[in-house]
Amino acid sequence: MKKTILTILQYVLFLGLGIWIVYQLIHPLSPKERTELLDAITSANIWYLIPVFIIGFLSHFFRAVRWRYLLDSVDLRPSLANTTFAVLIGYIANLALPRAGEVAKCTVLAKYEKMPAHKMIGTIVAERAFDMVSLGVIAVLAFLLQAQFVGSYVSSKMGAISAKFESSKTILLIAGVVMILMVIAGIFLYRRNRNTKVGLFVKELMRGVLSILHMKKRWAFLGYSFLIWFMYLLQLYVGFGCLQDTAHLSMSTALVVLVYGSLGMIVTPGGIGLYTALVAQMLVAYGVNEVPGQAFGWIAWVAQTAVIIVLGLVALVAIQPYNRKRNEQTGVDTEKSI
């Protein structure tokens, strides 16, 4: 009961943070700027949203395929259709309550594939751990590809103090030293707190990542992981074309925006408010005016959320008829299977 109350309070807190950010985005705008923001959103070329929707579906489908490799490592072999349905239902559950999606995925798949849900928990931990590592790798890659821009951006934010470090080589050197110090500090803190909840959590994450490296089909798993993140990147890059002010932006710009946007998705429920704020901030840094930058942030967030809602609802509607038909074809009693 106490844990449930804490989860609800945590959700309300971060949802409130998201709503507050939305207010902070809209409130400072003048009536003219609000009109311009609305005009920018309504003038977006909606035809670009069709490939964005398809790419969004592919990212979820590839995630379902990748999850099957993890399930196979614990001797669970569900159908691809039910795994895809479970992933889509999990995403829409996460919009209602953070982390509820992981429970929903396991519950749905256990019900329709008659598999023990508890055996799936470890695969969820491994998947989430690997995603965190992947985001870290992508962040480093984005930094390396855009080192000069990041230097200029930091300079503009920190003024004369950071002006000394505009050289990209110097920035890379400083970043390398900082990363090494962070790793050393992390190891030190972990060794001192290995038996605490945080220490045990980190241990489980590392165990999850290492379990992937010992999988029989780890290369296929890594390949689909690349495809998932590439689809996320492609969504943004294709989406740039929907607005005239962002159509000129490059794939490397989309990579930086992806990193910032992903952080927004992690912190607030469904990324509400914070995703738009971070995306808009990065676009402004790349020379896009504030209003169209914010407009793209809203369009990208709404498009991604709409993909989750539409596909999640389709999965909720389709999963039972699909399994009823499947069971009839295999001679299984439909009533018992449901």
C-alpha positions in Angstrom: 0.0 0.0 0.0 2.8 2.4 1.0 4.6 1.6 -2.3 1.5 2.3 -4.3 1.0 5.7 -2.6 4.6 6.6 -3.3 4.2 5.6 -6.9 1.1 7.7 -7.3 2.8 10.7 -5.5 5.8 10.4 -7.8 3.6 10.3 -10.9 1.6 13.4 -9.7 4.8 15.2 -8.9 6.4 14.6 -12.4 3.1 15.2 -14.1 2.8 18.5 -12.3 6.4 19.3 -13.4 5.4 18.7 -17.0 2.3 20.9 -16.7 4.3 23.6 -15.1 6.9 23.4 -18.0 4.0 23.7 -20.5 2.8 26.8 -18.7 6.3 28.3 -18.7 6.6 27.6 -22.4 3.2 29.3 -23.3 2.8 32.0 -20.7 5.9 34.2 -21.6 4.8 34.4 -25.3 3.0 37.6 -26.4 -0.4 37.3 -28.0 1.3 37.8 -31.4 3.8 35.0 -30.7 1.0 32.6 -29.5 -0.8 33.3 -32.8 2.4 32.7 -34.7 3.0 29.4 -32.8 -0.5 28.2 -33.6 -0.1 29.3 -37.3 3.2 27.4 -37.5 1.7 24.2 -36.1 -1.4 24.4 -38.4 0.7 25.2 -41.4 2.9 22.1 -41.0 3.0 19.8 -44.0 1.0 16.9 -42.6 2.1 14.6 -45.4 5.4 14.2 -43.6 3.5 12.7 -40.7 2.6 9.6 -42.7 6.2 8.4 -43.0 6.8 9.5 -39.4 3.9 7.3 -38.4 5.2 4.3 -40.4 8.7 4.8 -38.9 7.2 5.0 -35.4 5.4 1.7 -36.0 8.7 0.1 -37.2 10.5 1.2 -34.1 7.9 -0.6 -31.9 7.9 -3.6 -34.2 11.7 -3.9 -34.0 11.5 -3.6 -30.3 9.1 -6.6 -30.2 11.4 -8.6 -32.4 14.3 -7.7 -30.1 12.4 -8.7 -27.0 11.8 -12.1 -28.5 15.5 -12.7 -28.5 15.7 -12.0 -24.8 12.7 -14.2 -24.1 14.3 -17.0 -26.2 17.3 -16.8 -23.8 15.0 -17.9 -21.0 13.3 -20.6 -23.1 10.1 -18.6 -23.9 9.1 -18.4 -27.5 5.9 -16.4 -28.0 4.5 -15.5 -31.4 5.7 -12.3 -33.1 2.1 -11.0 -33.3 1.4 -11.3 -29.6 4.8 -9.9 -28.7 4.1 -6.9 -30.9 0.6 -6.5 -29.4 2.1 -6.7 -25.9 4.8 -4.0 -26.6 2.2 -1.6 -28.1 -0.1 -2.1 -25.1 2.8 -1.6 -22.8 3.5 1.8 -24.4 0.0 3.0 -24.1 -0.1 1.8 -20.4 3.1 3.9 -19.8 1.2 7.0 -20.8 -1.3 6.3 -18.1 1.2 5.4 -15.4 5.0 5.3 -15.7 6.5 1.8 -15.5 3.0 0.3 -15.8 3.9 -0.6 -19.3 6.5 -3.2 -18.2 3.9 -4.9 -16.0 1.3 -4.7 -18.8 3.7 -6.3 -21.4 4.4 -9.3 -19.2 0.8 -9.7 -18.1 -0.6 -9.6 -21.7 2.0 -11.9 -23.1 1.6 -14.4 -20.2 -2.2 -14.4 -20.7 -2.3 -15.1 -24.4 0.8 -17.2 -24.7 0.3 -19.1 -21.5 3.8 -18.3 -20.2 4.9 -17.6 -16.6 5.1 -13.8 -16.2 7.8 -13.9 -13.6 10.3 -15.4 -16.1 9.9 -12.3 -18.3 10.9 -9.8 -15.6 14.6 -10.4 -16.0 14.3 -9.7 -19.8 12.6 -6.4 -19.0 15.4 -5.4 -16.7 18.0 -6.4 -19.3 16.2 -4.5 -22.0 15.9 -1.3 -20.0 19.5 -1.5 -18.9 20.7 -1.9 -22.4 18.6 1.1 -23.5 20.2 3.3 -20.9 23.7 2.2 -22.1 22.6 2.8 -25.7 21.4 6.3 -24.9 24.7 7.1 -23.2 26.6 5.8 -26.3 24.4 7.9 -28.6 25.0 11.0 -26.4 28.7 10.6 -26.7 28.4 10.1 -30.5 26.3 13.2 -30.8 28.9 15.1 -28.8 31.7 13.9 -31.0 29.9 14.7 -34.2 28.8 18.1 -33.0 31.8 19.0 -30.8 32.3 22.4 -32.4 28.7 23.3 -32.2 28.5 22.1 -28.6 31.5 24.3 -27.8 29.9 27.4 -29.3 26.6 26.6 -27.6 28.3 26.2 -24.2 30.2 29.5 -24.9 26.9 31.4 -25.6 25.5 30.0 -22.3 28.5 30.6 -20.1 29.9 33.7 -21.7 33.5 34.7 -21.1 34.3 31.7 -18.8 33.7 29.2 -21.5 35.1 31.4 -24.3 38.5 30.0 -23.5 37.4 26.6 -24.5 36.0 27.1 -27.9 38.5 24.9 -29.6 36.8 21.5 -30.3 40.0 19.6 -29.4 40.1 21.3 -26.1 36.5 20.6 -25.5 37.0 16.9 -26.4 40.0 16.7 -24.0 38.0 18.3 -21.2 35.0 16.0 -21.9 37.3 13.0 -21.8 38.8 14.0 -18.5 35.3 14.7 -17.0 34.0 11.3 -18.3 37.0 9.5 -16.7 36.5 11.3 -13.4 32.8 10.5 -13.5 33.6 6.8 -14.1 36.1 6.8 -11.2 33.6 8.6 -9.0 30.9 6.1 -10.0 33.0 3.1 -9.2 34.0 4.6 -5.8 30.4 5.4 -4.9 29.2 2.0 -6.0 31.9 0.2 -3.9 30.8 2.2 -0.8 27.1 1.7 -1.5 26.9 -1.7 -3.1 24.5 -3.1 -0.5 22.1 -0.2 -0.6 19.0 -0.1 -2.8 20.9 2.1 -5.3 23.8 -0.2 -5.3 21.7 -3.3 -5.8 19.8 -1.5 -8.6 23.1 -0.7 -10.4 24.2 -4.3 -9.9 21.0 -5.5 -11.5 21.4 -3.1 -14.5 25.0 -4.4 -15.1 23.9 -8.0 -14.8 21.2 -7.3 -17.4 23.7 -5.8 -19.8 26.2 -8.6 -19.3 23.4 -11.2 -19.8 22.9 -9.7 -23.3 26.6 -10.2 -24.1 26.3 -13.9 -23.4 23.2 -14.4 -25.5 23.5 -17.0 -28.4 21.9 -14.4 -30.8 23.5 -11.3 -29.4 24.5 -10.0 -32.8 20.9 -10.1 -33.9 19.9 -8.4 -30.7 22.5 -5.6 -31.3 21.4 -5.3 -34.9 17.7 -4.7 -33.9 18.9 -2.3 -31.1 20.6 -0.3 -33.8 17.4 -0.3 -35.9 15.3 0.8 -33.0 17.4 3.9 -32.3 17.9 4.6 -36.0 14.1 4.7 -36.4 13.9 7.2 -33.6 16.5 9.3 -35.3 14.8 8.9 -38.7 11.5 10.1 -37.2 13.0 13.4 -36.2 15.0 13.8 -39.4 11.9 13.2 -41.6 9.8 15.3 -39.3 12.1 18.3 -39.9 10.6 18.5 -43.3 7.1 19.4 -42.1 8.2 23.0 -41.2 10.0 25.3 -43.6 12.1 26.6 -40.7 13.5 23.2 -39.8 13.5 21.5 -43.3 17.2 22.4 -43.8 18.5 20.7 -40.6 20.8 17.7 -40.9 20.8 14.2 -39.6 23.6 15.1 -37.1 21.3 17.9 -35.8 18.5 15.3 -35.4 21.0 13.1 -33.4 21.6 15.9 -30.9 17.8 16.7 -30.7 17.2 12.9 -30.1 19.4 12.9 -27.1 17.8 15.9 -25.5 14.3 14.7 -26.4 15.0 11.3 -24.9 15.9 12.9 -21.6 12.6 14.7 -21.7 10.7 11.5 -22.3 12.4 9.9 -19.3 11.8 12.7 -16.7 8.1 13.6 -17.2 5.2 11.2 -18.0 5.1 10.7 -21.7 7.6 13.6 -22.0 4.8 16.2 -21.5 6.2 19.7 -21.5 9.9 18.8 -21.0 10.3 17.1 -24.4 9.0 20.1 -26.2 11.1 22.5 -24.1 14.4 20.6 -24.7 13.8 20.1 -28.4 12.8 23.7 -28.8 15.9 24.8 -26.9 18.3 22.8 -29.1 16.6 24.0 -32.3 17.0 27.6 -31.2 20.7 26.9 -30.6 20.9 25.7 -34.2 19.5 29.0 -35.4 15.8 28.2 -35.7 13.6 31.0 -34.4 12.0 30.4 -31.0 8.4 30.1 -32.2 8.9 27.6 -35.0 11.4 25.8 -32.8 8.7 25.4 -30.1 6.2 24.5 -32.9 8.3 21.6 -34.0 8.7 20.5 -30.5 5.0 20.3 -30.0 4.5 18.6 -33.4 7.1 16.0 -32.7 5.7 15.3 -29.2 2.1 15.1 -30.5 3.1 12.9 -33.4 5.0 10.4 -31.2 2.2 10.3 -28.6 -0.4 9.8 -31.3 1.5 6.9 -32.7 1.5 5.3 -29.3 -2.2 5.9 -28.7 -3.4 4.8 -32.1 -1.2 1.7 -32.3 -2.0 0.8 -28.6 -5.7 1.1 -29.2 -5.4 -1.1 -32.3 -3.5 -3.7 -30.3 -6.1 -3.7 -27.5 -8.9 -4.2 -30.1 -7.1 -6.7 -32.2 -5.4 -9.0 -29.7 -8.4 -10.9 -28.6 -9.9 -11.7 -32.0 -6.4 -12.6 -33.3 -6.0 -15.1 -30.5 -9.5 -16.5 -30.8 -8.9 -17.2 -34.4 -5.5 -18.6 -33.7 -6.9 -20.9 -31.1 -9.7 -22.1 -33.3 -7.2 -23.0 -36.0 -5.1 -25.0 -33.5 -8.1 -26.7 -32.0 -7.9 -25.0 -28.6 -11.0 -24.2 -26.7 -11.6 -20.5 -27.1 -13.4 -20.1 -23.8 -10.5 -21.7 -21.8 -7.9 -19.6 -23.6 -9.6 -16.4 -22.7 
